[in-house]
Amino acid sequence: MKTFVGLLMLFFGILFLGFLIFQGAMGFYLYDKIIYSNWSLAEKASTISQKSEYIDKFSSALENSDLDNRYNTLFFPTPDNSFDENFKALTSLQDRLHGIKGLEENTPAYQIAMQQITEQQSQAGRMLSVFSGSWWQSNYYYLWNTYITTILITLSSMLIIFGMAVTFGKAEPYDE
């Protein structure tokens, strides 16, 4: 009976840890597929019209994800970690792209605008972090919240360790 309980604990611990790992992998995959890949493609695009197209898709994907009124923080919300405020910054980039879309590619104004847009994109790490965190908070709260994740991993690890101890440990005390 003792071995059965140990194997059961071991099985459920491994199953639960595997579930958490699978959910994390799926979360990264889905965020990349649905949202972030559009930003990444916009960074790689070599023309304003291409960048604008991908930024429009990125913005649309964020809008469709229902992330309004979220903060990428457990404590101390500020405008800097607000999804809504960062989305306003994104729309300003989007508006700027739309405004310069009609420029001729060989003109100095186009080249300067392209350089400014590329520089602005390269400095958007904090904004992207807020978008990502807001998406994780909305879709995988138990993995986004560090405290809950720590508790879940600790519980599954304890199940595995205790299951191994009960299953493979000595049943009798060691006598010399």
ABEGO torsion letter per residue (X at the ends): XAAAAAAAAAAAAAAAAAAAAAAAAAAAAAAAAAAAAAAAAAAABABAAAAAAAAAAAAAAAAAAGABGBBBBABGBBAAABAAAAAAAAAAAAAAAAAAAABBAABAAAAAAAAAAAAAAAAAAAAAAAAAAAAAAAABAAAABAAAAAAAAAAAAAAAAAAAAAAABBABBBBX
